Amino acid sequence: MSQDCFARADALHDHETKLRAIQVTDADSLCAYLKGFWEFIYNHKMFGCVYDIYDDGIELFRENGFVLRGIQEAEHEVMRLCSAFPDLRVEIEDIFAVPTGETSCKVWMRYYFTGINKGPSIYGPPAGLRLEREKALNLSAFYVEKIDGEWLIVLEWTMHSCDYIRAVCTGEKGFTSLDM
């Protein structure tokens, strides 16, 4: 077996250990914690870490009135997107938090996706088109609470650039080639 495989596994384990070591003491450290896990989940495809940042009863409100209820639906949504874009990368441009009490915060995050549609999606077989950073803007707002000693997202409002993602997955060139 390749030593590279073991080196990569060790690197991921070290990365996760550092994330878990972040002590959330204020709004800035909460942002570092959430940003770190968010990037770990999407950029390294560590889907099980969804359970580290979401409450079991999460309600996730999405664009066009879609609502995901429960942590399993949230995890499946991440997995579906990463299945359609196996090389998906998230780049968090900005994140900030405002305390709403001693054990709660509101968090806002602006981020971009990049990746190539190489896998099947809910729209059909892959089109092979690329998500371009500037066109794949996403916005999220979270309500985060400290529950049993852990900071967890209990409510989320996320707006993905779903029309653009659909166009990339279907090959709708008129939309994907627009100048921005």
Contacts in CASP RR format, 6 or more apart in sequence:
PFRMAT RR
TARGET T0000
AUTHOR 0000-0000-0000
METHOD contacts of the structure
MODEL  1
MSQDCFARADALHDHETKLRAIQVTDADSLCAYLKGFWEFIYNHKMFGCV
YDIYDDGIELFRENGFVLRGIQEAEHEVMRLCSAFPDLRVEIEDIFAVPT
GETSCKVWMRYYFTGINKGPSIYGPPAGLRLEREKALNLSAFYVEKIDGE
WLIVLEWTMHSCDYIRAVCTGEKGFTSLDM
12 44 0 8 1.000
12 46 0 8 1.000
15 40 0 8 1.000
15 44 0 8 1.000
16 40 0 8 1.000
16 46 0 8 1.000
16 49 0 8 1.000
19 33 0 8 1.000
19 36 0 8 1.000
19 37 0 8 1.000
19 40 0 8 1.000
20 52 0 8 1.000
22 29 0 8 1.000
22 32 0 8 1.000
22 33 0 8 1.000
22 36 0 8 1.000
23 29 0 8 1.000
24 30 0 8 1.000
24 33 0 8 1.000
24 146 0 8 1.000
24 151 0 8 1.000
26 99 0 8 1.000
27 96 0 8 1.000
27 97 0 8 1.000
27 98 0 8 1.000
27 99 0 8 1.000
27 105 0 8 1.000
28 97 0 8 1.000
30 97 0 8 1.000
30 105 0 8 1.000
30 107 0 8 1.000
30 144 0 8 1.000
30 151 0 8 1.000
31 95 0 8 1.000
31 96 0 8 1.000
31 97 0 8 1.000
31 107 0 8 1.000
33 151 0 8 1.000
34 53 0 8 1.000
34 95 0 8 1.000
34 107 0 8 1.000
34 109 0 8 1.000
34 142 0 8 1.000
34 144 0 8 1.000
34 151 0 8 1.000
34 153 0 8 1.000
35 92 0 8 1.000
35 95 0 8 1.000
35 109 0 8 1.000
37 49 0 8 1.000
37 52 0 8 1.000
37 53 0 8 1.000
38 53 0 8 1.000
38 90 0 8 1.000
38 92 0 8 1.000
38 109 0 8 1.000
38 111 0 8 1.000
39 90 0 8 1.000
39 92 0 8 1.000
40 46 0 8 1.000
40 49 0 8 1.000
41 47 0 8 1.000
41 48 0 8 1.000
41 49 0 8 1.000
41 50 0 8 1.000
41 53 0 8 1.000
41 78 0 8 1.000
42 78 0 8 1.000
42 82 0 8 1.000
42 88 0 8 1.000
42 89 0 8 1.000
42 90 0 8 1.000
43 88 0 8 1.000
43 89 0 8 1.000
43 90 0 8 1.000
45 82 0 8 1.000
47 75 0 8 1.000
47 78 0 8 1.000
47 79 0 8 1.000
47 82 0 8 1.000
48 75 0 8 1.000
50 71 0 8 1.000
50 74 0 8 1.000
50 75 0 8 1.000
50 78 0 8 1.000
51 71 0 8 1.000
51 75 0 8 1.000
52 150 0 8 1.000
53 151 0 8 1.000
53 152 0 8 1.000
53 153 0 8 1.000
54 70 0 8 1.000
54 71 0 8 1.000
54 74 0 8 1.000
54 152 0 8 1.000
54 153 0 8 1.000
55 71 0 8 1.000
55 145 0 8 1.000
55 147 0 8 1.000
55 152 0 8 1.000
55 153 0 8 1.000
55 154 0 8 1.000
56 70 0 8 1.000
56 71 0 8 1.000
57 69 0 8 1.000
57 70 0 8 1.000
57 71 0 8 1.000
57 154 0 8 1.000
58 68 0 8 1.000
58 69 0 8 1.000
58 70 0 8 1.000
58 71 0 8 1.000
58 74 0 8 1.000
58 153 0 8 1.000
58 154 0 8 1.000
58 155 0 8 1.000
58 156 0 8 1.000
59 67 0 8 1.000
59 68 0 8 1.000
59 69 0 8 1.000
59 70 0 8 1.000
59 154 0 8 1.000
59 155 0 8 1.000
59 156 0 8 1.000
60 67 0 8 1.000
60 68 0 8 1.000
60 69 0 8 1.000
60 70 0 8 1.000
60 73 0 8 1.000
60 74 0 8 1.000
60 77 0 8 1.000
60 155 0 8 1.000
60 156 0 8 1.000
60 157 0 8 1.000
60 158 0 8 1.000
61 67 0 8 1.000
61 155 0 8 1.000
61 156 0 8 1.000
61 157 0 8 1.000
61 158 0 8 1.000
62 68 0 8 1.000
62 158 0 8 1.000
62 159 0 8 1.000
62 160 0 8 1.000
62 162 0 8 1.000
63 158 0 8 1.000
63 159 0 8 1.000
63 160 0 8 1.000
63 162 0 8 1.000
64 162 0 8 1.000
68 74 0 8 1.000
68 77 0 8 1.000
74 156 0 8 1.000
80 121 0 8 1.000
80 122 0 8 1.000
81 88 0 8 1.000
81 165 0 8 1.000
82 88 0 8 1.000
83 119 0 8 1.000
83 120 0 8 1.000
83 121 0 8 1.000
84 117 0 8 1.000
84 119 0 8 1.000
84 120 0 8 1.000
84 121 0 8 1.000
84 122 0 8 1.000
84 126 0 8 1.000
84 169 0 8 1.000
85 113 0 8 1.000
85 115 0 8 1.000
85 116 0 8 1.000
85 117 0 8 1.000
85 118 0 8 1.000
85 119 0 8 1.000
85 131 0 8 1.000
86 118 0 8 1.000
86 119 0 8 1.000
87 115 0 8 1.000
87 116 0 8 1.000
87 118 0 8 1.000
88 113 0 8 1.000
88 114 0 8 1.000
88 115 0 8 1.000
88 131 0 8 1.000
89 113 0 8 1.000
89 114 0 8 1.000
89 115 0 8 1.000
90 111 0 8 1.000
90 112 0 8 1.000
90 113 0 8 1.000
91 111 0 8 1.000
91 112 0 8 1.000
91 113 0 8 1.000
91 114 0 8 1.000
91 133 0 8 1.000
92 109 0 8 1.000
92 110 0 8 1.000
92 111 0 8 1.000
93 110 0 8 1.000
93 111 0 8 1.000
93 112 0 8 1.000
94 108 0 8 1.000
94 109 0 8 1.000
94 110 0 8 1.000
95 107 0 8 1.000
95 108 0 8 1.000
95 109 0 8 1.000
95 110 0 8 1.000
96 107 0 8 1.000
96 108 0 8 1.000
97 105 0 8 1.000
97 106 0 8 1.000
97 107 0 8 1.000
97 108 0 8 1.000
97 144 0 8 1.000
98 105 0 8 1.000
98 106 0 8 1.000
99 105 0 8 1.000
100 106 0 8 1.000
100 143 0 8 1.000
103 145 0 8 1.000
103 146 0 8 1.000
104 143 0 8 1.000
104 144 0 8 1.000
104 145 0 8 1.000
104 146 0 8 1.000
105 143 0 8 1.000
105 144 0 8 1.000
106 141 0 8 1.000
106 142 0 8 1.000
106 143 0 8 1.000
106 144 0 8 1.000
107 141 0 8 1.000
107 142 0 8 1.000
107 143 0 8 1.000
107 144 0 8 1.000
107 153 0 8 1.000
108 139 0 8 1.000
108 140 0 8 1.000
108 141 0 8 1.000
108 142 0 8 1.000
109 139 0 8 1.000
109 140 0 8 1.000
109 141 0 8 1.000
109 142 0 8 1.000
110 137 0 8 1.000
110 138 0 8 1.000
110 139 0 8 1.000
111 137 0 8 1.000
111 138 0 8 1.000
111 140 0 8 1.000
112 133 0 8 1.000
112 134 0 8 1.000
112 136 0 8 1.000
112 137 0 8 1.000
112 138 0 8 1.000
113 131 0 8 1.000
113 133 0 8 1.000
113 136 0 8 1.000
113 138 0 8 1.000
113 160 0 8 1.000
113 165 0 8 1.000
114 130 0 8 1.000
114 131 0 8 1.000
114 132 0 8 1.000
114 133 0 8 1.000
114 136 0 8 1.000
115 130 0 8 1.000
115 131 0 8 1.000
116 128 0 8 1.000
116 129 0 8 1.000
116 130 0 8 1.000
116 131 0 8 1.000
117 126 0 8 1.000
117 127 0 8 1.000
117 128 0 8 1.000
117 129 0 8 1.000
117 130 0 8 1.000
117 131 0 8 1.000
117 168 0 8 1.000
117 169 0 8 1.000
118 126 0 8 1.000
118 128 0 8 1.000
119 125 0 8 1.000
119 126 0 8 1.000
120 126 0 8 1.000
121 169 0 8 1.000
122 169 0 8 1.000
123 166 0 8 1.000
123 169 0 8 1.000
123 170 0 8 1.000
124 169 0 8 1.000
124 170 0 8 1.000
126 169 0 8 1.000
127 168 0 8 1.000
127 169 0 8 1.000
127 170 0 8 1.000
127 171 0 8 1.000
128 171 0 8 1.000
129 168 0 8 1.000
129 169 0 8 1.000
129 171 0 8 1.000
129 176 0 8 1.000
130 168 0 8 1.000
131 164 0 8 1.000
131 165 0 8 1.000
131 168 0 8 1.000
132 176 0 8 1.000
134 180 0 8 1.000
135 161 0 8 1.000
135 164 0 8 1.000
135 176 0 8 1.000
135 178 0 8 1.000
135 180 0 8 1.000
136 161 0 8 1.000
136 164 0 8 1.000
136 165 0 8 1.000
137 161 0 8 1.000
138 158 0 8 1.000
138 159 0 8 1.000
138 160 0 8 1.000
138 161 0 8 1.000
139 158 0 8 1.000
139 159 0 8 1.000
140 156 0 8 1.000
140 157 0 8 1.000
140 158 0 8 1.000
140 159 0 8 1.000
141 156 0 8 1.000
141 157 0 8 1.000
141 158 0 8 1.000
142 153 0 8 1.000
142 155 0 8 1.000
142 156 0 8 1.000
142 157 0 8 1.000
143 153 0 8 1.000
143 154 0 8 1.000
143 155 0 8 1.000
143 156 0 8 1.000
144 151 0 8 1.000
144 152 0 8 1.000
144 153 0 8 1.000
144 154 0 8 1.000
145 151 0 8 1.000
145 152 0 8 1.000
145 154 0 8 1.000
146 152 0 8 1.000
147 154 0 8 1.000
163 175 0 8 1.000
164 175 0 8 1.000
164 176 0 8 1.000
166 172 0 8 1.000
167 174 0 8 1.000
167 175 0 8 1.000
167 176 0 8 1.000
168 176 0 8 1.000
END
